[in-house]
Amino acid sequence: MQIETIRLRDFRNYHSLILTPHPGVNILLGQNGSGKTNLLEAVHYCALGRSHRTGLDREVVRKGAMMAASGVTLRKKSGKTEIAVKLTPSEARKKTVFIDCKRAERISALMGHVQCVIFSPEDLMLVKEGPAIRRRMLDMMLSQLSTAYFSALQQYQKALEQRTALLREAKRGITPDPVLLDTFEEAMATPCGIIMPLRDKLVKQLAKIAAEKYERISGRPNEMFRMTYQPCVPERSNPVPAIRAELKKSRQEDIRVGGAGCGIHREDIGLSLMGRSMKVFASQGQIRTAALAIKLAQLETFRTETGETPILLLDDVMSELDMTRRTRLLREIEGVQTFITCTDESDLDGCREKRSYRVWMDSDGEGHVQEESAGDEVMKPDLLDDPELDEPSGK
């Protein structure tokens, strides 16, 4: 899988941009706040239809603009595909996906076209932080591998919000409608029949590869790294009846706390070294090695499942790794199209197939990108004539 072109319109601090990246490693150099991460965020939108930094699409729209758009030209073994995501926060339809210049009816149609793995400083907290960051990793990956998973997850989250709203009314003394509660609980339980088996399978795949990567990076075969899926109910292959029963049983307690104590939104991944919880006992070096091993396992799993190598996005993580881990990471990503943000190119010493770009912001706050090797500014507004990336009509 290779991105041949990235196109932006009024995205963050970029008014208009066309970038033709290298098939290997693309190094985005610049000061903090210059717009380097914005380019990674644009690719992430084309993969998952959302940002990895914010849940508010309006934050992505450039100040003074009515819309923002991100698009990529993608080449895979099956051929070339054009992907674009248009954000119009002020309109009724706030997000629109285009595939090969045709408007998609649902956001779920985007899933699986562009597959990416992102590694940011926050991912170094995969070990120490709470379960939400580990669930998010699973959800992001599985949504790219399975449209059914993405749709089931949306259904579950909507039903969870509806049930929670009903329980909070009950906490204020309003008697909840038992029929409505049954309906919402069924709507929560049913998608789990898709979600939980896929989570279980993915964690097992990641665990095997991550253990091998951990040993290779650390050089310590005695440090056995393990990942285990911790489901919300013991039944993983057919969890629907168990979750349905658990939700019904816990109604009174859920009313008391104002939320659901059982469900896939409470699941976790256990991470251990030599049988001991990493959250309690791991050193900083072990934590970094585990996070890196998990990310490399994600790359390998995407290759196995799709036959394509995903896009790798490394957001300011090289400075967080010591020389040994940086060297081993660069060795592992050979043959992977990678976008790396950093402030010091010496962090990438030893990287062979690469292209460097200088990213900066002018006095008006507008982002610019210049290819260092050629010295030509990668700013070509006259080429942005794609009608799907134009300003909304206001209709």
C-alpha positions in Angstrom: 0.0 0.0 0.0 1.4 3.4 -1.0 0.0 6.9 -0.8 1.0 8.7 -4.1 -0.6 12.0 -3.3 -1.9 13.9 -0.3 -4.3 16.8 -1.0 -5.5 19.3 1.6 -8.0 22.2 1.5 -8.4 24.5 4.5 -7.2 21.7 6.8 -5.9 23.0 10.1 -3.2 25.6 9.2 -3.0 24.6 5.5 -5.0 26.6 3.0 -4.2 24.3 0.1 -1.5 21.7 -0.4 -0.5 18.9 -2.7 2.2 16.6 -1.4 3.8 13.7 -3.4 5.4 11.5 -0.8 8.3 9.1 -1.1 7.4 5.4 -1.1 9.8 4.8 1.8 10.3 7.1 4.8 9.0 10.7 4.7 10.6 12.9 7.3 8.6 16.0 8.3 11.0 18.5 10.0 10.0 21.7 11.8 9.4 23.5 15.0 6.7 22.5 17.4 3.4 23.9 16.3 4.4 24.3 12.6 1.9 21.8 11.2 3.8 18.5 11.0 1.3 16.5 13.0 -1.5 18.0 10.9 -0.3 16.1 7.9 -0.4 12.8 9.8 -3.9 13.7 11.0 -5.0 14.3 7.4 -3.9 10.7 6.5 -5.7 9.4 9.6 -8.9 11.0 8.5 -8.7 9.2 5.2 -8.2 5.9 7.0 -10.8 6.2 9.8 -12.8 9.3 9.1 -11.7 10.9 12.3 -8.8 12.5 14.0 -6.4 10.8 16.4 -6.1 14.0 18.4 -9.7 15.4 18.9 -13.2 14.3 18.7 -14.4 17.6 17.4 -14.2 17.9 13.6 -14.7 21.7 13.7 -11.3 22.0 15.3 -9.8 20.8 12.0 -11.4 23.5 9.8 -8.9 26.3 9.2 -9.9 29.6 10.9 -12.2 31.6 8.7 -13.1 28.7 6.4 -16.5 27.0 6.1 -15.1 23.5 5.4 -12.0 21.3 5.4 -11.0 18.5 3.2 -8.3 15.8 3.2 -7.7 13.4 0.2 -5.2 10.8 -0.8 -4.5 8.9 -4.0 -3.7 5.4 -2.9 -2.1 2.6 -4.8 -2.7 -1.0 -3.8 -2.2 -4.4 -5.4 -5.8 -4.2 -6.6 -5.2 -0.8 -8.3 -5.5 2.9 -7.6 -8.1 4.5 -5.4 -9.0 8.1 -4.7 -10.2 8.8 -1.1 -11.5 12.1 0.2 -13.1 13.3 3.4 -14.9 16.6 3.5 -15.8 18.3 6.9 -18.6 20.8 7.0 -19.5 21.4 10.7 -22.0 24.2 9.9 -24.1 22.0 7.5 -26.6 19.3 8.3 -24.3 16.7 6.8 -21.2 17.4 8.8 -18.9 14.8 7.2 -18.9 13.3 3.7 -16.7 10.6 2.3 -15.8 10.3 -1.4 -14.4 7.1 -2.9 -13.2 7.4 -6.5 -15.0 10.8 -6.6 -18.4 9.2 -5.7 -20.2 10.2 -2.6 -20.5 7.3 -0.1 -23.8 6.9 1.7 -22.1 5.9 5.0 -18.9 6.6 6.8 -18.4 2.9 7.2 -17.7 2.7 3.4 -14.4 4.3 4.1 -13.1 1.5 6.3 -10.5 -0.8 4.8 -9.4 1.4 1.9 -6.5 3.2 3.7 -5.0 1.2 6.6 -2.6 2.9 8.9 -0.8 2.4 12.2 -0.1 5.5 14.3 2.5 5.7 17.0 2.5 8.9 19.0 4.0 9.8 22.5 0.6 8.9 24.0 1.0 5.3 22.8 3.9 5.0 25.1 1.2 5.1 27.8 -0.4 1.9 26.5 1.0 0.1 29.5 0.5 2.5 32.3 -2.7 4.2 31.4 -6.2 2.9 32.0 -8.1 0.4 29.8 -9.6 3.1 27.4 -6.3 3.6 25.5 -5.9 -0.1 24.9 -9.5 -0.6 23.8 -9.1 2.4 21.4 -6.1 0.6 19.8 -8.3 -2.5 19.2 -11.2 -0.5 17.9 -9.1 1.6 15.5 -7.4 -1.5 14.1 -10.5 -3.7 13.8 -12.5 -0.9 12.3 -10.0 -0.8 9.4 -10.1 -4.6 9.1 -13.8 -5.2 9.3 -16.7 -3.0 8.3 -19.0 -5.3 10.3 -17.0 -4.5 13.4 -17.1 -0.7 12.8 -20.9 -0.9 12.3 -21.4 -3.1 15.4 -19.3 -0.8 17.5 -21.4 2.2 16.4 -24.6 0.4 17.3 -23.3 -0.6 20.7 -22.2 2.9 21.5 -25.5 4.4 20.5 -27.5 1.9 22.6 -25.1 2.4 25.6 -25.8 6.2 25.4 -29.5 5.6 25.3 -29.5 3.2 28.2 -27.3 5.5 30.3 -29.6 8.5 29.7 -32.5 6.4 30.9 -30.7 5.2 34.0 -29.7 8.8 34.9 -33.4 9.8 34.7 -34.1 6.9 37.1 -31.4 8.2 39.5 -33.4 11.5 39.6 -36.5 9.7 40.5 -38.2 9.1 37.1 -39.3 5.5 36.8 -37.6 4.0 33.7 -39.8 2.3 31.1 -38.9 -1.5 31.4 -39.7 -2.1 27.8 -37.3 0.6 26.7 -34.6 -0.8 29.0 -35.1 -4.2 27.5 -34.8 -2.7 24.0 -31.6 -0.8 24.8 -30.0 -3.7 26.5 -30.8 -6.0 23.6 -29.3 -3.4 21.3 -26.1 -3.4 23.4 -25.9 -7.2 23.7 -26.4 -8.1 20.0 -23.4 -6.3 18.6 -21.2 -8.0 21.1 -21.7 -11.2 19.2 -19.6 -9.6 16.4 -17.2 -7.4 18.6 -16.0 -9.9 21.2 -14.9 -12.8 19.0 -13.0 -10.4 16.7 -11.3 -8.7 19.7 -10.4 -12.1 21.1 -8.9 -13.2 17.7 -6.9 -10.0 17.2 -5.4 -10.0 20.7 -4.2 -13.5 20.2 -2.6 -12.5 16.8 -1.0 -9.4 18.3 0.2 -11.3 21.4 2.2 -13.9 19.4 3.9 -11.4 17.2 4.5 -8.8 19.9 6.2 -11.4 22.1 8.7 -12.1 19.2 9.2 -8.4 18.6 9.8 -7.6 22.2 12.5 -10.3 22.5 14.2 -9.0 19.3 14.1 -5.4 20.5 15.2 -6.0 24.1 17.7 -8.8 23.4 16.4 -10.5 26.6 14.7 -13.8 25.8 14.1 -14.3 29.5 11.7 -11.3 29.6 8.6 -13.1 28.3 6.1 -10.5 27.2 2.4 -11.5 27.2 -0.9 -9.9 26.0 -4.2 -11.3 27.1 -7.8 -10.3 26.2 -9.9 -9.6 29.3 -13.5 -9.9 28.2 -16.5 -8.5 30.1 -18.1 -12.0 30.3 -16.4 -15.4 30.2 -18.3 -16.5 27.1 -16.3 -15.1 24.1 -17.7 -17.0 21.1 -21.4 -16.4 21.9 -21.5 -13.7 24.6 -24.9 -12.2 23.7 -27.1 -14.2 26.3 -24.5 -13.6 29.1 -24.3 -9.9 28.5 -28.1 -9.6 28.2 -28.5 -11.3 31.5 -25.7 -9.3 33.2 -27.2 -6.0 32.1 -30.6 -6.9 33.5 -29.1 -8.1 36.8 -27.1 -5.0 37.3 -29.9 -2.4 36.6 -30.2 -1.2 40.2 -26.5 -0.8 40.7 -26.2 0.9 37.3 -28.9 3.4 38.3 -27.0 4.1 41.5 -23.7 4.9 39.7 -25.4 6.4 36.6 -23.7 4.1 34.1 -23.3 0.6 32.8 -20.8 -1.5 34.9 -20.8 -4.4 32.4 -20.1 -4.3 28.6 -17.4 -4.2 26.0 -16.7 -0.6 27.1 -15.2 -2.1 30.3 -12.9 -4.6 28.6 -9.1 -4.5 28.8 -5.9 -6.1 27.5 -3.6 -7.5 30.2 0.1 -6.9 29.6 2.7 -8.8 31.6 6.4 -9.6 31.8 7.5 -12.9 33.2 4.0 -13.3 34.6 3.9 -10.0 36.5 1.7 -7.0 35.6 3.6 -4.4 33.6 1.4 -1.7 35.0 2.9 -2.3 38.4 6.4 -3.6 37.9 7.7 -2.5 34.4 10.6 0.0 34.1 10.5 2.9 31.6 12.7 1.0 29.2 10.4 -2.1 29.3 7.3 0.1 28.8 8.9 1.7 25.7 9.9 -1.7 24.3 6.4 -3.2 24.9 4.7 -0.2 23.2 7.0 -0.5 20.2 6.5 -4.3 20.0 2.8 -3.8 20.0 2.9 -1.3 17.2 5.2 -3.5 15.1 2.8 -6.4 15.8 0.0 -4.3 14.4 2.0 -3.7 11.2 2.6 -7.4 10.8 -1.0 -8.3 11.5 -2.3 -5.9 8.9 0.1 -7.5 6.3 -1.2 -11.0 7.2 -4.9 -10.1 7.2 -5.0 -7.9 4.1 -2.0 -8.9 2.0 -1.0 -5.2 2.0 1.5 -3.3 4.1 -0.2 -0.4 6.0 0.9 3.2 6.2 2.9 3.9 9.3 2.6 7.3 11.1 5.2 8.1 13.7 4.3 11.3 15.5 7.3 12.7 17.4 8.3 9.4 19.0 11.9 9.0 17.8 13.1 11.4 20.5 11.3 9.2 23.1 13.4 6.2 22.1 17.0 5.5 22.8 19.5 4.9 20.0 19.1 1.1 20.2 15.3 1.2 19.9 15.4 3.8 17.1 17.9 1.6 15.2 15.8 -1.5 15.6 12.6 0.4 14.7 14.1 1.7 11.4 15.2 -1.8 10.6 11.7 -3.1 11.1 10.0 -0.5 8.9 12.1 -1.1 5.8 9.6 -1.5 2.9 6.8 0.4 4.8 5.7 3.8 3.6 6.3 5.9 6.8 5.6 9.5 7.8 7.7 10.7 10.7 7.5 14.0 12.4 10.6 15.3 14.3 12.6 18.4 15.1 16.0 16.8 14.6 16.9 14.8 11.5 19.8 13.2 13.3 17.1 11.0 15.1 16.8 9.3 11.7 20.5 8.5 11.2 20.7 5.1 9.5 17.5 5.5 7.5 18.2 4.9 3.8 15.1 5.2 1.6 13.9 8.6 2.7 12.8 12.1 1.7 13.0 15.1 4.0 10.5 18.0 4.1 10.8 21.3 5.9 7.5 22.4 7.5 7.0 25.9 8.7 4.3 28.5 9.4 4.3 32.0 8.0 3.4 35.3 9.8 -0.3 34.8 8.9 -0.3 31.3 10.5 -0.5 29.4 7.2 1.4 26.2 6.9 4.0 25.5 4.2 5.9 22.4 3.2 9.1 22.4 1.2 11.0 19.4 -0.1 14.5 19.8 1.3 16.3 17.8 -1.4 14.7 19.6 -4.4 14.2 23.0 -2.7 10.8 23.3 -4.4 7.9 24.4 -2.2 5.1 21.8 -2.2 2.4 24.4 -2.4 0.4 24.3 -5.6 -3.1 25.8 -5.1 -3.7 26.0 -8.9 -3.6 22.2 -9.0 -6.4 21.8 -6.4 -9.2 21.8 -8.9 -11.0 18.7 -7.5 -14.6 19.7 -7.3 -15.2 17.5 -4.3 -12.7 19.5 -2.3 -14.3 22.9 -3.2 -16.1 25.1 -0.7 -19.7 23.9 0.1 -22.4 25.5 -1.9 -24.4 26.5 1.2 -27.5 24.6 -0.1 
